[in-house]
Amino acid sequence: MAEMDLLRKSMSIKPILILDDVLAELDVVRQNLLLDSVGNDSQCFISATHLDKFNDLYLDDSQIIYL
């Protein structure tokens, strides 16, 4: 997250954040804190094995690709 902020400020670009199944290791409160900190200013790809762990508010605002 700090690197994203640094790139955003120093290079005036919007980096893409890739999170590989990181939410599986977090409880619901910390998941929401992480997703809130990503915000709407950045594009974020999140891999996950279970969608039931996500807050419905984030799922409604997301594009989901099943592989």
Secondary structure, DSSP 8 states (H G I E B T S, - for coil): -HHHHHHHHHS----EEEEESGGGGS-HHHHHHHHHHH-SSSEEEEE-S-GGGS-HHHHHTS-----
